Amino acid sequence: MPEVRSSQEIVHWTRELNYGTWRFQKNWNPLHIVDAEGCYFIDVDGKRYLDFSSQLMCVNLGHKNPAVIRAIEEQARALPYIAPSYATDVRVELSRLLTEVLPANLGKFFFTTSGTEANEAAFKIARMYTGRTKIIARYRSYHGSTMASIGATGDPRRWPTEPGAKGPGFIFAPEVNCYDCPIKHTYPGCDIACASYLEHMIENESDVAAVIVEPVVGTNGVLVPPPEYLPRLRRICDAHGVLLIADEVMSGWGRTGKWFAVNHWNVQPDILVTAKGITSAYVPLGLCATTREIAAHFDDHFFAHGHTYEAHPMTLAPAVAAIREMQRMGLVERSARMGEYLGERLNTLREKHPSIGDVRGLGLFWCVELVKNRHTKERFNTMRDKISGKPLLVDQIAATMMKNGVAVNAWLSHFVIAPPLIIEREQIDAGVAALDAALALADAQAS
């Protein structure tokens, strides 16, 4: 095979030899990226793009943080790999550091290489510990792409691989969505009916091992629950002996203005799953953290889980560096502070654009949801449109923003705006301005 030289060849061979994720392959035309730094990434022609969603809501420290890169280099020289049955300095260093930032009740850790794998571990642990089978998840959720984690996923990415991907033992409850309630209630008069319905499911299903929730839903719309929801859910789980799993793959690591989203409501889960921002995505690492009560069960019961790359030294060292960088720069507090400014700017857009139905978020984690009509809340596209390959309006708007040097994550009918935690006000202004201009496409179709 001849040597690849031109950018055109790079794109050609990428398409020819690789799968593009979550898409029809015939329309995939990936942009050739050669560099990234701070809040920007750079294409082969030298054009800079403001990374307004931190890639896949994961590059929390921004690109090329020197301390994290140095940790990767040093670990590669010291010990690039050892099997998970051995003890290492970096494993202990990260584990002890995690006890400083995670909810205080979590004290036993299983390391993976993705959030998907961390959720797989959580499901197995919950079932082994409780002796029960069923996992209650929610619609408008995403928990990963492997068979159990996609089985627990409520969004349409599960559909094409059914019935196999539905998996035994996964059932769905209504999500908490006060903008467009799936059970047609209105907050606060609803008395958190979505949580009450979930309790009804536990009582009528029986054999429920755990409930898994994204404390703040991620890709499916940054759904922020009302203050009563998670404390109520914690009490429900306790009353029925059901474990509460918090999927903080996206909402963790300062993204919402707290170390973890559950901290906003002082709720302690039995199992917390995270990934992405734990290394700022420089190296793949996931984490399944459990209480010591759960851990004690396996002193006398076989722990039936593991894999080759568990506690891989090359994944752990950058996590230590990333956490220390967050502490050094005060990025959790900064996320809360800059998030208030970002929220103000986005709400200003809502007043201006009839196509914006809702703006919601916490910290530097925001959603702008588009609607054809604010009164009916009808969206421009449906979940079925995504799976069938119909062009989505949000993708057209995102493409227009990309031409103007701003990259944003679009999904179905909304944008997830989650810039690096190091972003400056001027960069927020630039990103919001690009969205402001591009929304003319939606306004023209709104009624």
C-alpha positions as CSV (number, residue, x, y, z in Angstrom):
1,M,0.0,0.0,0.0
2,P,1.5,3.4,-1.0
3,E,2.5,5.9,1.7
4,V,-0.3,8.3,2.7
5,R,0.8,11.9,2.2
6,S,-2.0,14.4,1.5
7,S,-4.9,15.4,3.8
8,Q,-7.3,14.2,1.1
9,E,-5.7,10.8,1.4
10,I,-5.9,10.8,5.2
11,V,-9.7,11.5,5.0
12,H,-10.1,8.9,2.2
13,W,-8.4,6.1,4.1
14,T,-10.1,7.0,7.4
15,R,-13.4,6.5,5.7
16,E,-12.2,3.4,3.8
17,L,-10.7,1.6,6.7
18,N,-12.6,2.8,9.8
19,Y,-16.2,2.9,11.0
20,G,-17.7,6.3,11.8
21,T,-19.7,5.9,15.1
22,W,-23.4,6.4,15.4
23,R,-24.0,7.3,11.7
24,F,-24.7,6.1,8.2
25,Q,-21.2,5.5,6.7
26,K,-21.9,6.9,3.2
27,N,-22.1,10.5,4.3
28,W,-19.1,10.5,6.7
29,N,-16.6,13.1,5.7
30,P,-14.3,13.6,8.8
31,L,-12.4,16.7,9.2
32,H,-8.6,16.2,9.3
33,I,-7.3,17.5,12.7
34,V,-3.6,17.9,13.3
35,D,-3.3,19.8,16.6
36,A,-5.2,21.1,19.7
37,E,-4.4,23.4,22.5
38,G,-6.4,25.0,25.3
39,C,-10.0,25.5,24.2
40,Y,-9.2,25.0,20.5
41,F,-8.4,22.3,18.0
42,I,-6.8,22.9,14.6
43,D,-7.3,21.4,11.2
44,V,-4.8,20.6,8.5
45,D,-5.2,24.0,6.9
46,G,-4.4,25.8,10.2
47,K,-8.0,26.8,11.0
48,R,-8.8,27.0,14.7
49,Y,-12.1,25.8,16.1
50,L,-13.4,26.8,19.6
51,D,-14.2,23.5,21.3
52,F,-17.6,24.5,22.7
53,S,-18.5,21.0,23.9
54,S,-15.1,19.7,25.0
55,Q,-15.2,17.2,22.2
56,L,-17.6,14.6,23.6
57,M,-18.0,16.6,26.9
58,C,-14.8,15.2,28.2
59,V,-11.8,17.5,27.6
60,N,-12.4,19.3,30.9
61,L,-8.9,20.7,31.3
62,G,-8.7,21.8,27.7
63,H,-6.2,20.4,25.2
64,K,-2.5,19.7,26.0
65,N,-2.4,20.4,29.7
66,P,1.4,20.1,30.4
67,A,1.0,18.4,33.8
68,V,-1.2,15.6,32.4
69,I,1.1,15.1,29.4
70,R,4.1,14.9,31.6
71,A,2.5,12.3,33.8
72,I,1.8,10.1,30.8
73,E,5.5,10.5,29.7
74,E,6.8,9.7,33.1
75,Q,4.6,6.7,33.6
76,A,5.6,5.3,30.2
77,R,9.2,5.4,31.2
78,A,8.6,4.0,34.7
79,L,6.1,1.1,34.2
80,P,4.0,1.1,31.0
81,Y,2.0,-2.0,31.9
82,I,1.6,-4.6,34.7
83,A,-1.3,-7.1,35.2
84,P,-4.1,-5.9,37.5
85,S,-3.2,-8.6,40.1
86,Y,-0.2,-6.6,41.1
87,A,0.1,-3.6,43.4
88,T,1.6,-0.3,42.0
89,D,2.5,3.0,43.4
90,V,0.2,4.9,41.0
91,R,-2.7,2.7,41.7
92,V,-2.5,3.5,45.4
93,E,-1.8,7.2,44.7
94,L,-4.9,7.6,42.6
95,S,-7.1,5.5,44.9
96,R,-6.2,7.6,47.9
97,L,-6.8,10.8,45.9
98,L,-10.2,9.6,44.9
99,T,-11.3,9.3,48.5
100,E,-10.7,13.1,48.8
101,V,-13.0,14.1,45.9
102,L,-15.7,11.4,45.6
103,P,-18.8,11.2,47.9
104,A,-17.5,10.2,51.3
105,N,-19.3,6.8,51.5
106,L,-17.5,5.4,48.4
107,G,-14.3,3.6,49.3
108,K,-13.6,0.7,47.0
109,F,-12.7,1.1,43.3
110,F,-12.6,-0.9,40.1
111,F,-10.8,0.8,37.2
112,T,-11.8,0.3,33.5
113,T,-11.0,1.9,30.2
114,S,-14.4,3.5,29.5
115,G,-17.6,4.6,31.1
116,T,-19.3,1.8,29.2
117,E,-17.1,-0.8,30.9
118,A,-17.6,0.9,34.3
119,N,-21.3,0.6,33.9
120,E,-21.0,-3.1,33.0
121,A,-19.0,-3.6,36.2
122,A,-21.7,-1.7,38.2
123,F,-24.5,-3.9,36.9
124,K,-22.6,-7.1,37.7
125,I,-21.6,-5.9,41.1
126,A,-25.2,-4.9,41.9
127,R,-26.6,-8.2,40.8
128,M,-23.9,-10.2,42.6
129,Y,-24.3,-8.2,45.8
130,T,-28.1,-8.2,46.0
131,G,-28.8,-11.6,44.4
132,R,-31.4,-9.8,42.3
133,T,-31.7,-9.3,38.5
134,K,-33.5,-6.3,37.3
135,I,-32.0,-2.8,36.7
136,I,-34.3,0.2,36.3
137,A,-33.0,2.8,34.0
138,R,-34.8,5.8,32.5
139,Y,-35.8,6.9,29.0
140,R,-33.7,9.8,27.6
141,S,-30.6,8.2,29.1
142,Y,-27.3,6.9,27.7
143,H,-25.1,4.5,29.6
144,G,-22.8,3.1,27.0
145,S,-22.5,1.0,23.8
146,T,-21.7,-2.6,25.0
147,M,-24.4,-5.1,25.4
148,A,-25.5,-4.5,29.0
149,S,-24.8,-0.7,29.0
150,I,-26.7,-0.2,25.7
151,G,-29.5,-2.4,27.2
152,A,-29.8,0.1,30.0
153,T,-29.8,3.0,27.5
154,G,-33.1,4.7,26.8
155,D,-32.3,6.7,23.8
156,P,-32.6,5.5,20.1
157,R,-29.0,4.3,19.8
158,R,-30.3,1.0,21.4
159,W,-33.0,0.5,18.7
160,P,-30.9,-0.8,15.7
161,T,-29.4,-3.7,17.7
162,E,-32.6,-4.9,19.3
163,P,-33.8,-7.4,20.3
164,G,-30.4,-8.5,21.5
165,A,-29.4,-5.1,22.8
166,K,-32.5,-4.9,25.0
167,G,-30.9,-7.4,27.3
168,P,-32.6,-9.4,30.0
169,G,-33.5,-7.5,33.2
170,F,-33.4,-3.9,32.0
171,I,-36.6,-1.9,32.3
172,F,-37.3,1.8,31.9
173,A,-38.9,4.5,34.0
174,P,-39.8,8.0,32.9
175,E,-37.1,10.6,33.0
176,V,-37.3,13.7,35.1
177,N,-37.9,16.5,32.6
178,C,-39.7,19.5,34.0
179,Y,-39.7,21.3,30.7
180,D,-41.6,18.5,28.9
181,C,-42.8,16.0,31.4
182,P,-43.2,12.5,30.0
183,I,-46.1,11.8,32.3
184,K,-47.7,15.2,31.7
185,H,-47.4,16.8,35.1
186,T,-46.2,20.3,36.0
187,Y,-43.7,21.1,38.7
188,P,-44.0,21.9,41.6
189,G,-47.6,20.8,41.9
190,C,-46.6,17.3,40.7
191,D,-45.1,16.3,44.0
192,I,-42.3,14.6,41.9
193,A,-44.7,12.1,40.4
194,C,-41.8,10.7,38.2
195,A,-40.1,9.5,41.3
196,S,-43.3,8.1,42.7
197,Y,-43.9,6.2,39.5
198,L,-40.4,4.7,39.8
199,E,-41.2,3.4,43.3
200,H,-44.4,1.9,41.8
201,M,-42.2,0.0,39.4
202,I,-40.0,-1.3,42.1
203,E,-43.0,-2.5,44.1
204,N,-44.6,-4.2,41.1
205,E,-41.5,-5.6,39.3
206,S,-39.9,-7.2,42.3
207,D,-36.4,-8.7,41.9
208,V,-34.9,-5.2,41.4
209,A,-31.2,-5.0,42.1
210,A,-30.6,-1.3,41.3
211,V,-31.8,2.0,39.8
212,I,-29.3,3.7,37.5
213,V,-29.6,7.5,36.8
214,E,-27.5,10.2,35.3
215,P,-27.9,12.8,38.1
216,V,-27.9,15.4,35.4
217,V,-28.7,13.7,32.1
218,G,-26.0,14.2,29.5
219,T,-26.3,13.8,25.8
220,N,-30.1,13.5,26.0
221,G,-30.6,17.1,27.0
222,V,-28.8,18.1,30.2
223,L,-31.9,17.4,32.2
224,V,-31.5,19.0,35.7
225,P,-33.8,17.5,38.3
226,P,-35.7,19.6,40.8
227,P,-34.2,19.7,44.2
228,E,-36.5,17.1,45.7
229,Y,-35.9,14.4,43.1
230,L,-32.6,12.7,44.0
231,P,-33.2,12.9,47.8
232,R,-36.6,11.3,47.2
233,L,-35.1,8.6,44.9
234,R,-32.4,7.9,47.6
235,R,-35.2,7.3,50.2
236,I,-37.1,5.1,47.8
237,C,-34.1,2.9,47.1
238,D,-33.3,2.7,50.8
239,A,-36.9,1.7,51.7
240,H,-36.9,-1.2,49.2
241,G,-33.3,-2.4,49.6
242,V,-32.4,-1.3,46.1
243,L,-29.0,0.1,45.1
244,L,-28.7,3.5,43.6
245,I,-26.2,3.8,40.8
246,A,-25.1,7.3,39.7
247,D,-23.8,7.5,36.2
248,E,-21.4,10.5,36.4
249,V,-19.5,9.7,33.2
250,M,-20.4,13.1,31.8
251,S,-21.6,15.1,34.8
252,G,-18.6,14.4,37.0
253,W,-15.2,16.1,37.4
254,G,-16.4,19.7,37.9
255,R,-18.6,19.8,34.9
256,T,-21.7,21.0,36.9
257,G,-19.9,23.2,39.3
258,K,-19.4,20.5,41.9
259,W,-16.9,17.6,41.9
260,F,-19.9,15.4,41.1
261,A,-23.5,16.3,40.3
262,V,-24.9,14.3,43.2
263,N,-23.1,16.8,45.5
264,H,-25.7,19.5,44.5
265,W,-28.3,17.5,46.4
266,N,-26.1,16.0,49.1
267,V,-27.0,12.5,47.9
268,Q,-24.6,9.6,48.3
269,P,-25.1,6.8,45.8
270,D,-24.2,3.1,46.5
271,I,-22.2,2.9,43.3
272,L,-20.8,5.8,41.2
273,V,-19.6,5.3,37.7
274,T,-17.5,7.9,35.9
275,A,-14.9,8.3,33.1
276,K,-14.3,11.1,30.5
277,G,-13.0,14.1,32.6
278,I,-11.2,11.8,35.1
279,T,-8.1,12.2,32.7
280,S,-9.6,15.0,30.6
281,A,-9.9,12.2,28.1
282,Y,-6.2,12.2,27.3
283,V,-6.1,8.5,28.1
284,P,-9.1,6.1,28.3
285,L,-10.0,5.5,32.0
286,G,-13.3,4.6,33.7
287,L,-14.1,4.1,37.3
288,C,-16.7,2.0,39.2
289,A,-16.7,3.1,42.9
290,T,-18.7,1.3,45.5
291,T,-19.4,1.6,49.2
292,R,-17.4,-0.4,51.7
293,E,-20.5,-2.3,52.6
294,I,-20.8,-3.6,49.1
295,A,-17.1,-4.3,49.0
296,A,-17.3,-6.3,52.2
297,H,-19.7,-8.8,50.5
298,F,-16.9,-10.0,48.3
299,D,-14.6,-10.8,51.2
300,D,-16.4,-14.1,51.3
301,H,-18.0,-14.2,47.8
302,F,-16.3,-14.6,44.5
303,F,-15.8,-11.3,42.7
304,A,-16.6,-12.4,39.2
305,H,-15.2,-9.6,37.1
306,G,-12.0,-8.3,35.6
307,H,-10.1,-7.6,32.4
308,T,-6.6,-7.2,31.0
309,Y,-6.4,-3.4,31.2
310,E,-8.0,-3.0,34.7
311,A,-5.8,-0.5,36.7
312,H,-3.5,0.0,33.7
313,P,-0.7,2.2,35.0
314,M,-0.8,4.3,31.8
315,T,-4.4,5.2,32.5
316,L,-4.0,6.0,36.2
317,A,-1.1,8.4,36.2
318,P,-2.8,11.0,34.0
319,A,-5.9,10.8,36.3
320,V,-3.7,11.8,39.3
321,A,-2.3,14.7,37.3
322,A,-5.8,15.8,36.1
323,I,-7.3,15.8,39.6
324,R,-4.3,17.8,41.0
325,E,-4.6,20.3,38.2
326,M,-8.3,20.7,38.9
327,Q,-7.4,21.4,42.5
328,R,-4.5,23.7,41.7
329,M,-6.5,25.8,39.4
330,G,-9.7,25.8,41.4
331,L,-11.6,24.5,38.3
332,V,-14.7,23.2,40.2
333,E,-15.4,26.6,41.6
334,R,-14.5,28.2,38.3
335,S,-17.0,26.0,36.5
336,A,-19.7,27.2,38.8
337,R,-18.7,30.9,38.4
338,M,-18.2,30.8,34.6
339,G,-21.3,28.7,34.3
340,E,-23.4,31.5,35.6
341,Y,-22.1,33.7,32.9
342,L,-22.7,31.1,30.2
343,G,-26.2,30.6,31.4
344,E,-26.9,34.3,31.3
345,R,-25.7,34.6,27.7
346,L,-27.7,31.6,26.6
347,N,-30.9,32.8,28.3
348,T,-30.4,36.1,26.4
349,L,-30.6,34.1,23.2
350,R,-33.8,32.5,24.3
351,E,-35.4,35.9,24.5
352,K,-34.3,36.7,21.0
353,H,-35.0,33.4,19.1
354,P,-38.5,32.0,18.8
355,S,-37.0,28.6,17.9
356,I,-35.5,28.2,21.4
357,G,-37.9,26.3,23.6
358,D,-35.7,25.9,26.7
359,V,-32.3,26.7,28.1
360,R,-31.1,24.7,31.2
361,G,-27.9,23.7,32.9
362,L,-25.6,23.7,35.8
363,G,-22.0,24.8,35.9
364,L,-20.4,24.6,32.5
365,F,-23.0,22.0,31.3
366,W,-25.9,23.5,29.3
367,C,-28.6,22.6,26.8
368,V,-30.3,24.8,24.2
369,E,-33.4,22.9,23.1
370,L,-35.1,23.9,19.8
371,V,-38.8,23.7,19.0
372,K,-41.0,24.5,16.1
373,N,-43.6,26.0,18.4
374,R,-43.0,27.1,22.0
375,H,-46.6,26.5,23.0
376,T,-46.9,22.9,21.7
377,K,-43.1,22.2,22.3
378,E,-43.1,20.3,19.0
379,R,-39.5,19.6,17.9
380,F,-38.0,19.9,14.4
381,N,-36.9,16.3,14.4
382,T,-37.7,13.1,16.2
383,M,-35.7,10.1,17.5
384,R,-37.0,8.1,14.5
385,D,-35.5,10.7,12.1
386,K,-32.0,10.1,13.6
387,I,-32.1,6.4,13.1
388,S,-33.6,6.6,9.6
389,G,-31.0,9.0,8.4
390,K,-33.2,12.0,7.8
391,P,-31.2,15.3,7.9
392,L,-31.5,17.0,11.3
393,L,-31.9,20.7,11.6
394,V,-29.5,20.8,14.6
395,D,-26.8,19.2,12.5
396,Q,-27.3,21.9,9.9
397,I,-26.9,24.6,12.5
398,A,-23.8,22.9,14.0
399,A,-22.3,22.7,10.5
400,T,-22.9,26.4,10.0
401,M,-21.2,27.1,13.4
402,M,-18.3,24.9,12.4
403,K,-17.8,27.0,9.3
404,N,-17.5,30.0,11.6
405,G,-14.9,28.3,13.8
406,V,-17.1,26.9,16.7
407,A,-17.6,23.2,17.3
408,V,-20.7,22.2,19.3
409,N,-22.3,18.8,20.0
410,A,-25.8,18.5,18.5
411,W,-28.3,15.7,19.3
412,L,-31.8,15.3,17.9
413,S,-33.3,18.6,18.8
414,H,-30.8,20.3,21.1
415,F,-27.2,21.4,21.6
416,V,-25.0,20.3,24.5
417,I,-22.8,23.2,25.4
418,A,-20.0,22.1,27.7
419,P,-16.8,23.9,27.0
420,P,-13.5,23.2,28.8
421,L,-13.5,24.4,32.4
422,I,-10.6,26.7,31.6
423,I,-12.7,28.8,29.1
424,E,-12.6,32.6,29.3
425,R,-15.5,35.0,29.0
426,E,-14.3,36.2,25.6
427,Q,-14.4,32.6,24.3
428,I,-17.9,32.1,25.7
429,D,-19.0,35.3,23.9
430,A,-17.5,34.0,20.6
431,G,-19.3,30.6,21.0
432,V,-22.6,32.2,21.8
433,A,-22.3,34.7,19.0
434,A,-21.8,31.8,16.5
435,L,-24.9,30.0,17.8
436,D,-26.8,33.3,17.7
437,A,-26.1,33.8,14.0
438,A,-26.7,30.1,13.0
439,L,-30.1,30.0,14.8
440,A,-31.6,32.0,11.9
441,L,-32.0,28.6,10.2
442,A,-34.3,27.4,13.0
443,D,-36.1,30.7,13.4
444,A,-37.1,30.6,9.7
445,Q,-39.0,27.4,10.4
446,A,-40.5,28.2,13.8
447,S,-44.1,29.3,14.2
